[in-house]
Amino acid sequence: MKKNKTLIITTGLCLLPMLFALTVYNKLPDKLPIHWSSDGTPNDYALKPFVVFGMPLILAGLNLIIHISMDNDPKRLNASPFLRVLSKWLVPVVALVCEPISFLWALEYKLPVEKITPLIVGVFIILFGNYLPKSKQSYTLGIKLPWTLNSTENWNRTHHMAGYLWLICGIVIILNCFLPLGFTLPIIVAAMIFLPVVYSLYLYKKGV
């Protein structure tokens, strides 16, 4: 019952921005911004019907897939309880932040997207990094590679390393919003993904 309640609430939150958009639909231009450059200026647009109706529905569908996958993972209890909750609320938070920003920008309310988005991303990465080492082998949460799923030791050591890495990357992302550190979000995210994979493969080659 609790799982169904969470699913209903999070799906409703994914669709909530649609209601706001409908109240100002006639004031919105034919194309709305959906992506911004590092200096906070829009650099990609989509048709109004897609942004207003399509994106909320896509995010609601993604939320549904995440919930079903996690709730039916045979090893779901191995994952950190906090990570399970955080993962189930990730998409609704994205929907409640990103979609209204698109609508508000189209209405000439130019929010500092270059700071808002990295701040939220950085906080989530820090939280995930803090709890990654506390998660045991799972099919839906964690760094799921053939080597980590095959070896408990490989999983534990890879997630211990990744936890520290993600914590550092999350802090760098947040600091980068205010200080000219010279790091871009794609480079940091690529390092977060690439380095644990390489480390896990290295351990596998050593017989771990």
Kinemage of the C-alpha trace (Angstrom):
@kinemage 1
@onewidth
@group {chain A} dominant
@subgroup {mainchain}
@vectorlist {calphas} color= white
{ca met a 1} P 0.000 0.000 0.000
{ca lys a 2} L 2.838 2.391 0.902
{ca lys a 3} L 4.588 1.629 -2.401
{ca asn a 4} L 1.412 2.394 -4.364
{ca lys a 5} L 0.913 5.630 -2.434
{ca thr a 6} L 4.445 6.786 -3.214
{ca leu a 7} L 4.001 5.874 -6.877
{ca ile a 8} L 0.735 7.827 -7.116
{ca ile a 9} L 2.180 10.894 -5.378
{ca thr a 10} L 5.396 10.990 -7.404
{ca thr a 11} L 3.552 10.450 -10.690
{ca gly a 12} L 1.156 13.250 -9.790
{ca leu a 13} L 4.085 15.564 -9.078
{ca cys a 14} L 5.572 14.732 -12.490
{ca leu a 15} L 2.321 15.877 -14.109
{ca leu a 16} L 1.777 18.894 -11.848
{ca pro a 17} L 3.750 21.372 -14.021
{ca met a 18} L 1.300 20.620 -16.812
{ca leu a 19} L -1.479 22.238 -14.774
{ca phe a 20} L 0.568 25.393 -14.329
{ca ala a 21} L 1.351 25.494 -18.042
{ca leu a 22} L -2.338 25.176 -18.920
{ca thr a 23} L -3.161 28.312 -16.895
{ca val a 24} L -0.717 30.348 -19.014
{ca tyr a 25} L -0.915 28.314 -22.230
{ca asn a 26} L -2.140 31.160 -24.417
{ca lys a 27} L 0.680 33.408 -23.201
{ca leu a 28} L 3.407 30.916 -24.059
{ca pro a 29} L 5.259 31.246 -27.405
{ca asp a 30} L 5.156 28.518 -30.024
{ca lys a 31} L 8.609 27.269 -28.972
{ca leu a 32} L 9.902 26.951 -25.404
{ca pro a 33} L 13.506 26.626 -24.154
{ca ile a 34} L 14.488 23.144 -23.010
{ca his a 35} L 18.261 23.468 -22.695
{ca trp a 36} L 20.629 26.187 -21.511
{ca ser a 37} L 24.337 26.859 -22.054
{ca ser a 38} L 26.795 27.269 -19.193
{ca asp a 39} L 26.222 31.028 -19.149
{ca gly a 40} L 22.476 30.596 -18.608
{ca thr a 41} L 21.202 31.398 -22.101
{ca pro a 42} L 18.831 28.996 -23.910
{ca asn a 43} L 20.438 27.084 -26.765
{ca asp a 44} L 17.721 24.586 -27.667
{ca tyr a 45} L 13.955 24.855 -28.065
{ca ala a 46} L 10.962 22.542 -28.557
{ca leu a 47} L 7.389 23.036 -29.703
{ca lys a 48} L 4.961 24.206 -27.034
{ca pro a 49} L 2.641 21.126 -27.100
{ca phe a 50} L 5.603 18.799 -26.552
{ca val a 51} L 6.989 20.789 -23.623
{ca val a 52} L 3.591 21.292 -21.984
{ca phe a 53} L 2.153 17.814 -22.505
{ca gly a 54} L 4.859 15.505 -23.837
{ca met a 55} L 7.630 16.131 -21.327
{ca pro a 56} L 5.460 15.675 -18.205
{ca leu a 57} L 4.055 12.451 -19.655
{ca ile a 58} L 7.540 11.179 -20.513
{ca leu a 59} L 8.811 11.940 -17.010
{ca ala a 60} L 5.725 10.325 -15.467
{ca gly a 61} L 6.393 7.219 -17.579
{ca leu a 62} L 10.051 7.191 -16.542
{ca asn a 63} L 8.982 7.508 -12.916
{ca leu a 64} L 6.672 4.520 -13.376
{ca ile a 65} L 9.474 2.417 -14.885
{ca ile a 66} L 11.836 3.277 -12.012
{ca his a 67} L 9.273 2.343 -9.376
{ca ile a 68} L 8.300 -0.942 -11.033
{ca ser a 69} L 11.949 -1.920 -11.603
{ca met a 70} L 13.015 -1.136 -8.057
{ca asp a 71} L 9.995 -2.717 -6.389
{ca asn a 72} L 10.492 -5.941 -8.365
{ca asp a 73} L 14.265 -6.183 -7.953
{ca pro a 74} L 14.974 -9.589 -6.314
{ca lys a 75} L 17.837 -7.915 -4.417
{ca arg a 76} L 16.031 -4.653 -3.618
{ca leu a 77} L 16.579 -5.036 0.128
{ca asn a 78} L 20.346 -5.013 -0.403
{ca ala a 79} L 20.283 -1.381 -1.488
{ca ser a 80} L 20.467 1.406 1.048
{ca pro a 81} L 16.896 2.344 2.131
{ca phe a 82} L 17.800 6.018 1.752
{ca leu a 83} L 19.024 5.443 -1.816
{ca arg a 84} L 15.793 3.646 -2.689
{ca val a 85} L 13.756 6.601 -1.439
{ca leu a 86} L 16.057 9.144 -3.106
{ca ser a 87} L 15.889 7.324 -6.442
{ca lys a 88} L 12.096 7.215 -6.369
{ca trp a 89} L 11.895 10.967 -5.800
{ca leu a 90} L 14.577 11.979 -8.298
{ca val a 91} L 12.339 12.255 -11.372
{ca pro a 92} L 9.567 14.227 -9.596
{ca val a 93} L 12.148 16.736 -8.350
{ca val a 94} L 13.509 17.122 -11.884
{ca ala a 95} L 9.973 17.631 -13.181
{ca leu a 96} L 9.079 20.223 -10.542
{ca val a 97} L 12.260 22.218 -11.184
{ca cys a 98} L 13.072 21.918 -14.879
{ca glu a 99} L 9.624 22.151 -16.447
{ca pro a 100} L 8.498 25.328 -14.617
{ca ile a 101} L 11.850 26.936 -15.479
{ca ser a 102} L 11.074 26.384 -19.156
{ca phe a 103} L 7.624 27.945 -18.785
{ca leu a 104} L 8.897 30.896 -16.735
{ca trp a 105} L 11.703 31.632 -19.179
{ca ala a 106} L 9.170 31.664 -22.013
{ca leu a 107} L 7.197 34.214 -19.991
{ca glu a 108} L 10.332 36.397 -19.654
{ca tyr a 109} L 11.109 35.403 -16.038
{ca lys a 110} L 14.798 34.694 -16.584
{ca leu a 111} L 15.863 32.529 -13.685
{ca pro a 112} L 19.597 31.766 -13.128
{ca val a 113} L 19.453 28.283 -14.619
{ca glu a 114} L 23.259 28.081 -14.712
{ca lys a 115} L 23.203 28.051 -10.902
{ca ile a 116} L 19.913 26.334 -10.069
{ca thr a 117} L 20.490 23.185 -12.094
{ca pro a 118} L 24.086 22.480 -10.970
{ca leu a 119} L 23.135 23.124 -7.347
{ca ile a 120} L 20.376 20.516 -7.469
{ca val a 121} L 22.550 18.058 -9.407
{ca gly a 122} L 25.424 18.569 -6.969
{ca val a 123} L 23.248 17.943 -3.912
{ca phe a 124} L 21.838 14.725 -5.384
{ca ile a 125} L 25.320 13.495 -6.330
{ca ile a 126} L 26.634 14.169 -2.807
{ca leu a 127} L 23.703 12.272 -1.306
{ca phe a 128} L 24.174 9.337 -3.679
{ca gly a 129} L 27.930 9.338 -3.043
{ca asn a 130} L 27.416 9.236 0.709
{ca tyr a 131} L 25.185 6.163 0.555
{ca leu a 132} L 26.727 4.236 -2.365
{ca pro a 133} L 29.250 2.387 -0.139
{ca lys a 134} L 26.388 1.294 2.118
{ca ser a 135} L 24.548 -0.536 -0.663
{ca lys a 136} L 25.058 -4.211 -1.304
{ca gln a 137} L 24.676 -5.919 -4.688
{ca ser a 138} L 21.480 -4.891 -6.458
{ca tyr a 139} L 20.126 -5.096 -9.993
{ca thr a 140} L 18.640 -1.583 -9.986
{ca leu a 141} L 20.800 0.627 -7.728
{ca gly a 142} L 24.541 1.035 -7.927
{ca ile a 143} L 27.316 0.469 -10.450
{ca lys a 144} L 25.943 -2.595 -12.178
{ca leu a 145} L 28.725 -4.209 -14.187
{ca pro a 146} L 29.406 -7.890 -14.959
{ca trp a 147} L 32.360 -7.785 -12.555
{ca thr a 148} L 30.581 -6.020 -9.677
{ca leu a 149} L 27.555 -8.306 -9.920
{ca asn a 150} L 29.804 -11.374 -10.080
{ca ser a 151} L 31.995 -10.490 -7.084
{ca thr a 152} L 30.871 -9.091 -3.750
{ca glu a 153} L 34.396 -7.806 -3.058
{ca asn a 154} L 34.549 -6.077 -6.434
{ca trp a 155} L 31.158 -4.474 -5.784
{ca asn a 156} L 32.138 -3.260 -2.319
{ca arg a 157} L 35.518 -1.833 -3.314
{ca thr a 158} L 34.168 -0.200 -6.461
{ca his a 159} L 31.317 1.457 -4.571
{ca his a 160} L 33.633 2.562 -1.783
{ca met a 161} L 35.854 4.292 -4.341
{ca ala a 162} L 32.878 5.687 -6.263
{ca gly a 163} L 31.336 7.041 -3.061
{ca tyr a 164} L 34.370 9.239 -2.346
{ca leu a 165} L 34.597 10.239 -6.006
{ca trp a 166} L 30.933 11.243 -6.195
{ca leu a 167} L 31.186 13.241 -2.974
{ca ile a 168} L 34.131 15.200 -4.379
{ca cys a 169} L 32.430 15.677 -7.755
{ca gly a 170} L 29.222 16.880 -6.129
{ca ile a 171} L 31.127 19.457 -4.081
{ca val a 172} L 33.051 20.608 -7.178
{ca ile a 173} L 29.794 21.002 -9.127
{ca ile a 174} L 28.325 23.205 -6.394
{ca leu a 175} L 31.494 25.280 -5.988
{ca asn a 176} L 31.698 25.668 -9.754
{ca cys a 177} L 28.415 27.602 -9.622
{ca phe a 178} L 30.117 30.423 -7.754
{ca leu a 179} L 33.850 30.068 -8.441
{ca pro a 180} L 35.564 29.896 -11.867
{ca leu a 181} L 37.034 26.421 -11.384
{ca gly a 182} L 36.923 25.694 -15.103
{ca phe a 183} L 35.106 22.338 -14.825
{ca thr a 184} L 32.055 21.679 -16.955
{ca leu a 185} L 29.189 19.464 -15.815
{ca pro a 186} L 29.572 16.949 -18.701
{ca ile a 187} L 33.272 16.439 -17.870
{ca ile a 188} L 32.541 15.858 -14.182
{ca val a 189} L 29.688 13.434 -14.911
{ca ala a 190} L 31.889 11.571 -17.419
{ca ala a 191} L 34.572 11.168 -14.730
{ca met a 192} L 31.960 9.900 -12.258
{ca ile a 193} L 30.942 7.181 -14.713
{ca phe a 194} L 34.247 6.344 -16.379
{ca leu a 195} L 36.605 6.128 -13.400
{ca pro a 196} L 34.570 3.595 -11.331
{ca val a 197} L 34.166 1.407 -14.427
{ca val a 198} L 37.909 1.448 -15.076
{ca tyr a 199} L 38.652 0.749 -11.404
{ca ser a 200} L 36.185 -2.130 -11.304
{ca leu a 201} L 37.682 -3.649 -14.457
{ca tyr a 202} L 41.171 -3.246 -12.944
{ca leu a 203} L 40.047 -5.172 -9.867
{ca tyr a 204} L 38.535 -7.894 -12.057
{ca lys a 205} L 41.781 -8.268 -13.991
{ca lys a 206} L 43.549 -8.739 -10.655
{ca gly a 207} L 41.147 -11.528 -9.759
{ca val a 208} L 38.903 -9.562 -7.393
